[in-house]
Amino acid sequence: SLKGIEENLDHIAALGTEVLYLNPVFEARSNHRYDTADYEKIDPLLGSEDDFTSLCAAARSRGIRILLDGVFSHTGADSVYFNRLYRYPGNGAWQEAMGEGRSPYFSWYAIRNEGDAIQYDSWWGFPELPTVNKDDLSYRAFILGKEGVLRRWIRQGVSGWRLDVSDELPDAFLREIRRAV
């Protein structure tokens, strides 16, 4: 847990640690959390946003920086944004594909009606990981904007980001990430 890490920071600092790299910390269906459900919420299994902010401050006071793992090539099918399992209020991209109303996230994904089936691009063919269109302006604003995900968590105390599958992200997107951070 985030509190567990914080409770052990003196020991971690005594080891000469300068950076703590955390795997994805955002809400997700899986325990590995590479299937992001909500970029704006810390997974409750790890703690709260207050726990996260406290960890960042406590680490920084010991000369330790926090580095987060950013998963921006895909989200989870079970997410606020895609919502294939209908676990989130409001419409995700799946609801718009099903004709159940508009979604602000529909343009983030490549979704097609093929006969009686809905198909969508997914990361390496895993349907639980729908691929995000990194060229979509609303997605870019959400991740990279002045109030976007990257800057939001930097304001909370993060020192930087490790990018999951960065080789699969467009160069222009990577340059914008660098500028945002």
Secondary structure, 3 states (H helix, E strand, C coil): CHHHHHHCHHHHHHCCCCEEEECCCEEECCCCCCCEEEEEEECCCCCCHHHHHHHHHHHHHCCCEEEEEECCCECCCCCCCCCCCCCCCCCCHHHHHCCCCCCCCHHHCCEEEECCEEEECEHHHCCCCEECCCCCHHHHHHHHCCCCHHHHHHHCCCCEEEECCHHHCCHHHHHHHHHHC
